[in-house]
Amino acid sequence: MELKMTSKELLQLLNNCKERFELVNTKPEKTEALFYDEVKPTFEKIMNQANAWKPLAEAWVKEQKPKYVHLSQIESTLDNIEQVVLQSFYKDVNKQRFHNLHHSVEYIVNSILAEIEERD
C-alpha cells in the first residue's frame, strides 16, 4: 500500500530531523550558505515526501473513517512537518516546542500506520 510506504519514509526523514536537532552544539550559525547548501535541499526533499503523503492520507481518512485521525489533523501535520524540518537546523529554537511538534507529527503518522496494520 502506497500510504504505508510513504508514511514510513516520512517518519524516517523526520527522525533524521530530530537527530540533527539533538546535535545542538554542532549547529552552525544561520548563514546564506547554510540555507542554500543544506536547509533548502533538505526542506524540499522532505516537503515533496510530505506533499505526496498528504493526498494519500486524506483519501484514506475519507475512505476508512478511522476513530482517532481526522482530515483537519492531516493539514496540521503538514504545517508541523514544515516547522520540524526548518527548526531542526538552528540552535536558537525552543527545545520543548520542537519536541512537541515532532511528537505531534509522529503520533498522526504512527496512528495511520497502526490502523493500516490492524486492518490488513
N, CA, C and O atoms as CSV, one atom per row, in Angstrom:
chain,resi,resn,atom,element,x,y,z
A,1,MET,N,N,0.846,-1.188,0.000
A,1,MET,CA,C,0.000,0.000,0.000
A,1,MET,C,C,0.887,1.245,0.000
A,1,MET,O,O,1.825,1.361,0.789
A,2,GLU,N,N,0.569,2.162,-0.894
A,2,GLU,CA,C,1.394,3.356,-1.076
A,2,GLU,C,C,1.438,4.244,0.163
A,2,GLU,O,O,2.496,4.772,0.505
A,3,LEU,N,N,0.307,4.414,0.839
A,3,LEU,CA,C,0.266,5.253,2.037
A,3,LEU,C,C,1.194,4.704,3.118
A,3,LEU,O,O,1.889,5.462,3.795
A,4,LYS,N,N,1.201,3.406,3.271
A,4,LYS,CA,C,2.047,2.763,4.284
A,4,LYS,C,C,3.534,3.046,4.007
A,4,LYS,O,O,4.278,3.432,4.908
A,5,MET,N,N,3.943,2.854,2.776
A,5,MET,CA,C,5.334,3.064,2.395
A,5,MET,C,C,5.715,4.552,2.542
A,5,MET,O,O,6.766,4.875,3.095
A,6,THR,N,N,4.871,5.427,2.054
A,6,THR,CA,C,5.124,6.875,2.126
A,6,THR,C,C,5.197,7.336,3.578
A,6,THR,O,O,6.032,8.171,3.926
A,7,SER,N,N,4.329,6.799,4.417
A,7,SER,CA,C,4.321,7.160,5.841
A,7,SER,C,C,5.617,6.736,6.518
A,7,SER,O,O,6.194,7.491,7.300
A,8,LYS,N,N,6.069,5.528,6.216
A,8,LYS,CA,C,7.311,5.030,6.825
A,8,LYS,C,C,8.519,5.861,6.382
A,8,LYS,O,O,9.402,6.166,7.184
A,9,GLU,N,N,8.546,6.218,5.105
A,9,GLU,CA,C,9.642,7.048,4.592
A,9,GLU,C,C,9.618,8.428,5.254
A,9,GLU,O,O,10.661,8.976,5.611
A,10,LEU,N,N,8.417,8.975,5.410
A,10,LEU,CA,C,8.264,10.287,6.050
A,10,LEU,C,C,8.755,10.246,7.499
A,10,LEU,O,O,9.441,11.161,7.954
A,11,LEU,N,N,8.404,9.191,8.210
A,11,LEU,CA,C,8.873,9.043,9.604
A,11,LEU,C,C,10.397,8.989,9.671
A,11,LEU,O,O,11.004,9.573,10.569
A,12,GLN,N,N,11.007,8.292,8.727
A,12,GLN,CA,C,12.476,8.199,8.713
A,12,GLN,C,C,13.095,9.574,8.490
A,12,GLN,O,O,14.059,9.938,9.164
A,13,LEU,N,N,12.549,10.334,7.553
A,13,LEU,CA,C,13.064,11.674,7.283
A,13,LEU,C,C,12.899,12.577,8.505
A,13,LEU,O,O,13.775,13.387,8.808
A,14,LEU,N,N,11.785,12.433,9.195
A,14,LEU,CA,C,11.542,13.250,10.394
A,14,LEU,C,C,12.460,12.830,11.540
A,14,LEU,O,O,12.876,13.669,12.340
A,15,ASN,N,N,12.776,11.554,11.623
A,15,ASN,CA,C,13.730,11.100,12.637
A,15,ASN,C,C,15.120,11.673,12.361
A,15,ASN,O,O,15.869,11.974,13.290
A,16,ASN,N,N,15.458,11.823,11.083
A,16,ASN,CA,C,16.723,12.470,10.722
A,16,ASN,C,C,16.727,13.918,11.211
A,16,ASN,O,O,17.747,14.417,11.687
A,17,CYS,N,N,15.585,14.585,11.091
A,17,CYS,CA,C,15.470,15.970,11.578
A,17,CYS,C,C,15.663,16.010,13.093
A,17,CYS,O,O,16.347,16.888,13.619
A,18,LYS,N,N,15.061,15.061,13.775
A,18,LYS,CA,C,15.179,15.015,15.233
A,18,LYS,C,C,16.638,14.787,15.644
A,18,LYS,O,O,17.137,15.427,16.569
A,19,GLU,N,N,17.308,13.879,14.953
A,19,GLU,CA,C,18.724,13.620,15.248
A,19,GLU,C,C,19.563,14.871,15.004
A,19,GLU,O,O,20.450,15.193,15.795
A,20,ARG,N,N,19.280,15.577,13.904
A,20,ARG,CA,C,20.004,16.810,13.601
A,20,ARG,C,C,19.758,17.846,14.703
A,20,ARG,O,O,20.677,18.545,15.128
A,21,PHE,N,N,18.516,17.932,15.152
A,21,PHE,CA,C,18.169,18.896,16.200
A,21,PHE,C,C,18.901,18.592,17.505
A,21,PHE,O,O,19.309,19.503,18.226
A,22,GLU,N,N,19.061,17.308,17.798
A,22,GLU,CA,C,19.725,16.901,19.043
A,22,GLU,C,C,21.200,17.299,19.061
A,22,GLU,O,O,21.791,17.439,20.132
A,23,LEU,N,N,21.788,17.479,17.904
A,23,LEU,CA,C,23.198,17.867,17.817
A,23,LEU,C,C,23.340,19.391,17.919
A,23,LEU,O,O,24.001,20.026,17.098
A,24,VAL,N,N,22.712,19.948,18.932
A,24,VAL,CA,C,22.621,21.397,19.101
A,24,VAL,C,C,23.984,22.089,19.041
A,24,VAL,O,O,24.124,23.123,18.388
A,25,ASN,N,N,24.970,21.537,19.706
A,25,ASN,CA,C,26.268,22.211,19.801
A,25,ASN,C,C,27.029,22.253,18.484
A,25,ASN,O,O,27.943,23.061,18.318
A,26,THR,N,N,26.663,21.402,17.568
A,26,THR,CA,C,27.395,21.369,16.304
A,26,THR,C,C,26.701,22.184,15.220
A,26,THR,O,O,27.162,22.223,14.079
A,27,LYS,N,N,25.597,22.831,15.570
A,27,LYS,CA,C,24.866,23.593,14.557
A,27,LYS,C,C,25.588,24.895,14.231
A,27,LYS,O,O,26.004,25.625,15.131
A,28,PRO,N,N,25.731,25.179,12.953
A,28,PRO,CA,C,26.355,26.435,12.560
A,28,PRO,C,C,25.389,27.606,12.731
A,28,PRO,O,O,24.192,27.413,12.942
A,29,GLU,N,N,25.920,28.799,12.637
A,29,GLU,CA,C,25.071,29.993,12.678
A,29,GLU,C,C,24.248,30.044,11.394
A,29,GLU,O,O,24.595,29.427,10.387
A,30,LYS,N,N,23.149,30.796,11.455
A,30,LYS,CA,C,22.321,30.976,10.264
A,30,LYS,C,C,23.125,31.773,9.240
A,30,LYS,O,O,23.525,32.908,9.499
A,31,THR,N,N,23.355,31.178,8.095
A,31,THR,CA,C,24.052,31.885,7.018
A,31,THR,C,C,23.345,31.573,5.713
A,31,THR,O,O,22.567,30.624,5.617
A,32,GLU,N,N,23.630,32.385,4.717
A,32,GLU,CA,C,23.039,32.158,3.402
A,32,GLU,C,C,23.548,30.843,2.812
A,32,GLU,O,O,22.797,30.103,2.176
A,33,ALA,N,N,24.836,30.565,3.031
A,33,ALA,CA,C,25.419,29.325,2.505
A,33,ALA,C,C,24.737,28.108,3.127
A,33,ALA,O,O,24.391,27.160,2.422
A,34,LEU,N,N,24.546,28.134,4.445
A,34,LEU,CA,C,23.861,27.029,5.126
A,34,LEU,C,C,22.470,26.841,4.532
A,34,LEU,O,O,22.036,25.719,4.270
A,35,PHE,N,N,21.781,27.956,4.327
A,35,PHE,CA,C,20.425,27.879,3.802
A,35,PHE,C,C,20.408,27.202,2.433
A,35,PHE,O,O,19.642,26.263,2.218
A,36,TYR,N,N,21.239,27.665,1.514
A,36,TYR,CA,C,21.204,27.125,0.144
A,36,TYR,C,C,21.847,25.747,0.018
A,36,TYR,O,O,21.436,24.946,-0.821
A,37,ASP,N,N,22.851,25.467,0.844
A,37,ASP,CA,C,23.549,24.177,0.739
A,37,ASP,C,C,22.845,23.049,1.479
A,37,ASP,O,O,22.883,21.902,1.034
A,38,GLU,N,N,22.201,23.360,2.607
A,38,GLU,CA,C,21.627,22.298,3.435
A,38,GLU,C,C,20.127,22.449,3.687
A,38,GLU,O,O,19.353,21.526,3.437
A,39,VAL,N,N,19.726,23.613,4.182
A,39,VAL,CA,C,18.328,23.786,4.598
A,39,VAL,C,C,17.370,23.620,3.419
A,39,VAL,O,O,16.436,22.820,3.482
A,40,LYS,N,N,17.598,24.362,2.365
A,40,LYS,CA,C,16.667,24.347,1.227
A,40,LYS,C,C,16.549,22.957,0.587
A,40,LYS,O,O,15.430,22.477,0.400
A,41,PRO,N,N,17.670,22.289,0.243
A,41,PRO,CA,C,17.508,20.954,-0.372
A,41,PRO,C,C,16.824,19.942,0.555
A,41,PRO,O,O,16.002,19.141,0.109
A,42,THR,N,N,17.167,19.984,1.836
A,42,THR,CA,C,16.534,19.062,2.789
A,42,THR,C,C,15.050,19.363,2.915
A,42,THR,O,O,14.216,18.458,2.899
A,43,PHE,N,N,14.731,20.651,3.042
A,43,PHE,CA,C,13.334,21.073,3.152
A,43,PHE,C,C,12.538,20.603,1.932
A,43,PHE,O,O,11.445,20.052,2.068
A,44,GLU,N,N,13.098,20.828,0.740
A,44,GLU,CA,C,12.384,20.444,-0.493
A,44,GLU,C,C,12.178,18.933,-0.564
A,44,GLU,O,O,11.103,18.468,-0.943
A,45,LYS,N,N,13.199,18.173,-0.201
A,45,LYS,CA,C,13.091,16.707,-0.239
A,45,LYS,C,C,11.989,16.216,0.697
A,45,LYS,O,O,11.152,15.401,0.310
A,46,ILE,N,N,11.998,16.718,1.927
A,46,ILE,CA,C,11.015,16.253,2.914
A,46,ILE,C,C,9.615,16.752,2.568
A,46,ILE,O,O,8.639,16.018,2.725
A,47,MET,N,N,9.511,17.999,2.097
A,47,MET,CA,C,8.184,18.515,1.755
A,47,MET,C,C,7.618,17.815,0.512
A,47,MET,O,O,6.403,17.659,0.395
A,48,ASN,N,N,8.477,17.396,-0.406
A,48,ASN,CA,C,7.989,16.601,-1.548
A,48,ASN,C,C,7.377,15.303,-1.041
A,48,ASN,O,O,6.318,14.878,-1.504
A,49,GLN,N,N,8.057,14.681,-0.084
A,49,GLN,CA,C,7.549,13.440,0.520
A,49,GLN,C,C,6.234,13.722,1.260
A,49,GLN,O,O,5.265,12.975,1.128
A,50,ALA,N,N,6.218,14.803,2.034
A,50,ALA,CA,C,5.017,15.162,2.805
A,50,ALA,C,C,3.852,15.502,1.877
A,50,ALA,O,O,2.707,15.146,2.157
A,51,ASN,N,N,4.144,16.188,0.777
A,51,ASN,CA,C,3.089,16.541,-0.178
A,51,ASN,C,C,2.586,15.330,-0.954
A,51,ASN,O,O,1.457,15.333,-1.445
A,52,ALA,N,N,3.407,14.305,-1.067
A,52,ALA,CA,C,2.946,13.045,-1.678
A,52,ALA,C,C,2.095,12.281,-0.666
A,52,ALA,O,O,1.128,11.614,-1.033
A,53,TRP,N,N,2.465,12.386,0.613
A,53,TRP,CA,C,1.769,11.680,1.691
A,53,TRP,C,C,0.371,12.257,1.943
A,53,TRP,O,O,-0.580,11.509,2.167
A,54,LYS,N,N,0.253,13.579,1.906
A,54,LYS,CA,C,-0.997,14.250,2.285
A,54,LYS,C,C,-2.236,13.753,1.519
A,54,LYS,O,O,-3.205,13.351,2.164
A,55,PRO,N,N,-2.251,13.760,0.173
A,55,PRO,CA,C,-3.467,13.296,-0.519
A,55,PRO,C,C,-3.782,11.823,-0.250
A,55,PRO,O,O,-4.946,11.425,-0.195
A,56,LEU,N,N,-2.721,11.018,-0.082
A,56,LEU,CA,C,-2.937,9.595,0.231
A,56,LEU,C,C,-3.596,9.459,1.610
A,56,LEU,O,O,-4.531,8.680,1.797
A,57,ALA,N,N,-3.083,10.236,2.565
A,57,ALA,CA,C,-3.633,10.191,3.927
A,57,ALA,C,C,-5.069,10.709,3.945
A,57,ALA,O,O,-5.933,10.129,4.603
A,58,GLU,N,N,-5.322,11.802,3.221
A,58,GLU,CA,C,-6.682,12.366,3.188
A,58,GLU,C,C,-7.667,11.380,2.565
A,58,GLU,O,O,-8.767,11.183,3.080
A,59,ALA,N,N,-7.272,10.770,1.469
A,59,ALA,CA,C,-8.152,9.791,0.811
A,59,ALA,C,C,-8.413,8.612,1.741
A,59,ALA,O,O,-9.534,8.109,1.821
A,60,TRP,N,N,-7.375,8.178,2.438
A,60,TRP,CA,C,-7.511,7.057,3.361
A,60,TRP,C,C,-8.461,7.408,4.516
A,60,TRP,O,O,-9.300,6.593,4.899
A,61,VAL,N,N,-8.330,8.615,5.064
A,61,VAL,CA,C,-9.202,9.049,6.166
A,61,VAL,C,C,-10.655,9.103,5.699
A,61,VAL,O,O,-11.558,8.670,6.415
A,62,LYS,N,N,-10.879,9.639,4.490
A,62,LYS,CA,C,-12.249,9.726,3.955
A,62,LYS,C,C,-12.847,8.334,3.745
A,62,LYS,O,O,-14.024,8.103,4.019
A,63,GLU,N,N,-12.025,7.424,3.262
A,63,GLU,CA,C,-12.494,6.079,2.942
A,63,GLU,C,C,-12.654,5.204,4.191
A,63,GLU,O,O,-13.676,4.540,4.362
A,64,GLN,N,N,-11.654,5.209,5.047
A,64,GLN,CA,C,-11.630,4.298,6.201
A,64,GLN,C,C,-12.315,4.849,7.452
A,64,GLN,O,O,-12.724,4.087,8.328
A,65,LYS,N,N,-12.437,6.175,7.530
A,65,LYS,CA,C,-13.043,6.838,8.692
A,65,LYS,C,C,-12.486,6.316,10.028
A,65,LYS,O,O,-13.232,5.797,10.858
A,66,PRO,N,N,-11.172,6.462,10.223
A,66,PRO,CA,C,-10.576,5.981,11.477
A,66,PRO,C,C,-11.083,6.796,12.669
A,66,PRO,O,O,-11.447,7.964,12.531
A,67,LYS,N,N,-11.097,6.167,13.820
A,67,LYS,CA,C,-11.636,6.784,15.026
A,67,LYS,C,C,-10.815,7.990,15.500
A,67,LYS,O,O,-11.375,8.995,15.938
A,68,TYR,N,N,-9.487,7.880,15.409
A,68,TYR,CA,C,-8.630,8.881,16.043
A,68,TYR,C,C,-7.842,9.767,15.086
A,68,TYR,O,O,-6.971,10.515,15.530
A,69,VAL,N,N,-8.119,9.705,13.802
A,69,VAL,CA,C,-7.436,10.575,12.842
A,69,VAL,C,C,-8.499,11.263,11.985
A,69,VAL,O,O,-9.385,10.617,11.425
A,70,HIS,N,N,-8.387,12.582,11.899
A,70,HIS,CA,C,-9.375,13.371,11.156
A,70,HIS,C,C,-8.687,14.202,10.084
A,70,HIS,O,O,-7.485,14.455,10.164
A,71,LEU,N,N,-9.455,14.630,9.073
A,71,LEU,CA,C,-8.893,15.398,7.958
A,71,LEU,C,C,-8.144,16.644,8.426
A,71,LEU,O,O,-7.071,16.955,7.908
A,72,SER,N,N,-8.701,17.354,9.397
A,72,SER,CA,C,-8.053,18.591,9.866
A,72,SER,C,C,-6.655,18.301,10.426
A,72,SER,O,O,-5.761,19.144,10.348
A,73,GLN,N,N,-6.479,17.108,10.990
A,73,GLN,CA,C,-5.170,16.749,11.552
A,73,GLN,C,C,-4.130,16.519,10.451
A,73,GLN,O,O,-2.937,16.733,10.665
A,74,ILE,N,N,-4.578,16.090,9.294
A,74,ILE,CA,C,-3.651,15.868,8.178
A,74,ILE,C,C,-3.062,17.214,7.751
A,74,ILE,O,O,-1.855,17.333,7.542
A,75,GLU,N,N,-3.916,18.213,7.626
A,75,GLU,CA,C,-3.477,19.567,7.255
A,75,GLU,C,C,-2.508,20.128,8.296
A,75,GLU,O,O,-1.457,20.663,7.942
A,76,SER,N,N,-2.856,20.006,9.575
A,76,SER,CA,C,-1.989,20.493,10.655
A,76,SER,C,C,-0.657,19.756,10.641
A,76,SER,O,O,0.394,20.349,10.888
A,77,THR,N,N,-0.707,18.467,10.354
A,77,THR,CA,C,0.513,17.662,10.323
A,77,THR,C,C,1.458,18.185,9.246
A,77,THR,O,O,2.669,18.256,9.458
A,78,LEU,N,N,0.908,18.547,8.098
A,78,LEU,CA,C,1.749,19.089,7.028
A,78,LEU,C,C,2.426,20.386,7.491
A,78,LEU,O,O,3.620,20.578,7.262
A,79,ASP,N,N,1.672,21.267,8.136
A,79,ASP,CA,C,2.248,22.516,8.670
A,79,ASP,C,C,3.332,22.214,9.701
A,79,ASP,O,O,4.387,22.850,9.710
A,80,ASN,N,N,3.068,21.256,10.553
A,80,ASN,CA,C,4.039,20.892,11.599
A,80,ASN,C,C,5.312,20.286,11.002
A,80,ASN,O,O,6.409,20.508,11.514
A,81,ILE,N,N,5.160,19.529,9.931
A,81,ILE,CA,C,6.333,18.942,9.268
A,81,ILE,C,C,7.256,20.063,8.777
A,81,ILE,O,O,8.473,19.992,8.946
A,82,GLU,N,N,6.663,21.099,8.165
A,82,GLU,CA,C,7.460,22.248,7.705
A,82,GLU,C,C,8.283,22.822,8.854
A,82,GLU,O,O,9.480,23.074,8.717
A,83,GLN,N,N,7.622,23.021,9.979
A,83,GLN,CA,C,8.301,23.608,11.142
A,83,GLN,C,C,9.403,22.693,11.677
A,83,GLN,O,O,10.494,23.157,12.009
A,84,VAL,N,N,9.118,21.410,11.758
A,84,VAL,CA,C,10.113,20.451,12.263
A,84,VAL,C,C,11.363,20.495,11.389
A,84,VAL,O,O,12.481,20.533,11.904
A,85,VAL,N,N,11.178,20.491,10.083
A,85,VAL,CA,C,12.320,20.487,9.174
A,85,VAL,C,C,13.142,21.761,9.353
A,85,VAL,O,O,14.358,21.699,9.538
A,86,LEU,N,N,12.485,22.903,9.299
A,86,LEU,CA,C,13.207,24.172,9.394
A,86,LEU,C,C,13.877,24.342,10.756
A,86,LEU,O,O,15.036,24.750,10.832
A,87,GLN,N,N,13.163,24.034,11.814
A,87,GLN,CA,C,13.706,24.235,13.161
A,87,GLN,C,C,14.841,23.270,13.485
A,87,GLN,O,O,15.657,23.547,14.364
A,88,SER,N,N,14.901,22.150,12.789
A,88,SER,CA,C,15.939,21.161,13.090
A,88,SER,C,C,17.339,21.670,12.753
A,88,SER,O,O,18.327,21.097,13.214
A,89,PHE,N,N,17.440,22.724,11.966
A,89,PHE,CA,C,18.749,23.235,11.551
A,89,PHE,C,C,19.344,24.276,12.485
A,89,PHE,O,O,20.547,24.533,12.438
A,90,TYR,N,N,18.523,24.874,13.329
A,90,TYR,CA,C,19.002,26.036,14.072
A,90,TYR,C,C,19.012,25.816,15.572
A,90,TYR,O,O,18.156,25.118,16.117
A,91,LYS,N,N,19.999,26.424,16.239
A,91,LYS,CA,C,20.148,26.193,17.675
A,91,LYS,C,C,19.314,27.128,18.537
A,91,LYS,O,O,19.146,26.872,19.729
A,92,ASP,N,N,18.787,28.206,17.963
A,92,ASP,CA,C,18.012,29.148,18.769
A,92,ASP,C,C,16.512,28.819,18.769
A,92,ASP,O,O,15.665,29.712,18.763
A,93,VAL,N,N,16.213,27.536,18.775
A,93,VAL,CA,C,14.825,27.065,18.750
A,93,VAL,C,C,14.479,26.484,20.118
A,93,VAL,O,O,15.301,25.811,20.742
A,94,ASN,N,N,13.268,26.746,20.574
A,94,ASN,CA,C,12.805,26.212,21.848
A,94,ASN,C,C,12.713,24.682,21.748
A,94,ASN,O,O,11.977,24.137,20.925
A,95,LYS,N,N,13.483,24.013,22.610
A,95,LYS,CA,C,13.549,22.541,22.594
A,95,LYS,C,C,12.187,21.887,22.800
A,95,LYS,O,O,11.812,20.953,22.090
A,96,GLN,N,N,11.458,22.399,23.785
A,96,GLN,CA,C,10.143,21.842,24.110
A,96,GLN,C,C,9.199,21.956,22.907
A,96,GLN,O,O,8.492,21.007,22.567
A,97,ARG,N,N,9.200,23.116,22.279
A,97,ARG,CA,C,8.327,23.337,21.118
A,97,ARG,C,C,8.697,22.369,19.987
A,97,ARG,O,O,7.821,21.761,19.373
A,98,PHE,N,N,9.993,22.235,19.720
A,98,PHE,CA,C,10.432,21.330,18.659
A,98,PHE,C,C,9.954,19.909,18.943
A,98,PHE,O,O,9.386,19.252,18.071
A,99,HIS,N,N,10.184,19.442,20.163
A,99,HIS,CA,C,9.809,18.064,20.507
A,99,HIS,C,C,8.295,17.870,20.465
A,99,HIS,O,O,7.823,16.805,20.067
A,100,ASN,N,N,7.535,18.875,20.867
A,100,ASN,CA,C,6.073,18.781,20.777
A,100,ASN,C,C,5.608,18.674,19.331
A,100,ASN,O,O,4.734,17.868,19.011
A,101,LEU,N,N,6.197,19.490,18.458
A,101,LEU,CA,C,5.834,19.435,17.036
A,101,LEU,C,C,6.201,18.074,16.448
A,101,LEU,O,O,5.403,17.455,15.745
A,102,HIS,N,N,7.413,17.619,16.744
A,102,HIS,CA,C,7.872,16.324,16.218
A,102,HIS,C,C,6.961,15.199,16.712
A,102,HIS,O,O,6.557,14.324,15.945
A,103,HIS,N,N,6.650,15.241,18.002
A,103,HIS,CA,C,5.788,14.200,18.582
A,103,HIS,C,C,4.400,14.217,17.948
A,103,HIS,O,O,3.822,13.164,17.680
A,104,SER,N,N,3.879,15.390,17.713
A,104,SER,CA,C,2.555,15.533,17.107
A,104,SER,C,C,2.526,14.892,15.714
A,104,SER,O,O,1.599,14.153,15.384
A,105,VAL,N,N,3.537,15.180,14.911
A,105,VAL,CA,C,3.618,14.608,13.565
A,105,VAL,C,C,3.764,13.093,13.651
A,105,VAL,O,O,3.072,12.346,12.960
A,106,GLU,N,N,4.675,12.658,14.511
A,106,GLU,CA,C,4.932,11.234,14.682
A,106,GLU,C,C,3.658,10.493,15.128
A,106,GLU,O,O,3.379,9.387,14.666
A,107,TYR,N,N,2.910,11.109,16.013
A,107,TYR,CA,C,1.676,10.500,16.522
A,107,TYR,C,C,0.669,10.264,15.386
A,107,TYR,O,O,0.109,9.175,15.263
A,108,ILE,N,N,0.448,11.277,14.571
A,108,ILE,CA,C,-0.533,11.146,13.488
A,108,ILE,C,C,-0.085,10.091,12.479
A,108,ILE,O,O,-0.872,9.231,12.081
A,109,VAL,N,N,1.183,10.160,12.066
A,109,VAL,CA,C,1.675,9.201,11.067
A,109,VAL,C,C,1.656,7.783,11.641
A,109,VAL,O,O,1.254,6.840,10.959
A,110,ASN,N,N,2.086,7.636,12.881
A,110,ASN,CA,C,2.056,6.303,13.513
A,110,ASN,C,C,0.637,5.795,13.721
A,110,ASN,O,O,0.388,4.594,13.610
A,111,SER,N,N,-0.293,6.690,14.021
A,111,SER,CA,C,-1.709,6.291,14.180
A,111,SER,C,C,-2.244,5.726,12.871
A,111,SER,O,O,-2.948,4.717,12.859
A,112,ILE,N,N,-1.904,6.383,11.780
A,112,ILE,CA,C,-2.339,5.900,10.462
A,112,ILE,C,C,-1.713,4.533,10.177
A,112,ILE,O,O,-2.397,3.617,9.721
A,113,LEU,N,N,-0.416,4.398,10.445
A,113,LEU,CA,C,0.258,3.102,10.220
A,113,LEU,C,C,-0.347,2.005,11.075
A,113,LEU,O,O,-0.546,0.888,10.597
A,114,ALA,N,N,-0.643,2.305,12.328
A,114,ALA,CA,C,-1.231,1.311,13.227
A,114,ALA,C,C,-2.595,0.859,12.715
A,114,ALA,O,O,-2.905,-0.332,12.731
A,115,GLU,N,N,-3.415,1.820,12.257
A,115,GLU,CA,C,-4.744,1.471,11.722
A,115,GLU,C,C,-4.617,0.603,10.475
A,115,GLU,O,O,-5.370,-0.353,10.289
A,116,ILE,N,N,-3.656,0.950,9.625
A,116,ILE,CA,C,-3.447,0.164,8.389
A,116,ILE,C,C,-3.050,-1.266,8.764
A,116,ILE,O,O,-3.592,-2.231,8.224
A,117,GLU,N,N,-2.107,-1.391,9.685
A,117,GLU,CA,C,-1.648,-2.716,10.134
A,117,GLU,C,C,-2.814,-3.531,10.687
A,117,GLU,O,O,-2.959,-4.719,10.400
A,118,GLU,N,N,-3.636,-2.859,11.485
A,118,GLU,CA,C,-4.768,-3.537,12.133
A,118,GLU,C,C,-5.781,-4.036,11.086
A,118,GLU,O,O,-6.390,-5.091,11.262
A,119,ARG,N,N,-5.952,-3.285,10.020
A,119,ARG,CA,C,-6.955,-3.633,9.017
A,119,ARG,C,C,-6.433,-4.627,7.984
A,119,ARG,O,O,-7.220,-5.259,7.279
A,120,ASP,N,N,-5.124,-4.766,7.892
A,120,ASP,CA,C,-4.555,-5.700,6.903
A,120,ASP,C,C,-4.710,-7.145,7.329
A,120,ASP,O,O,-4.286,-8.049,6.610
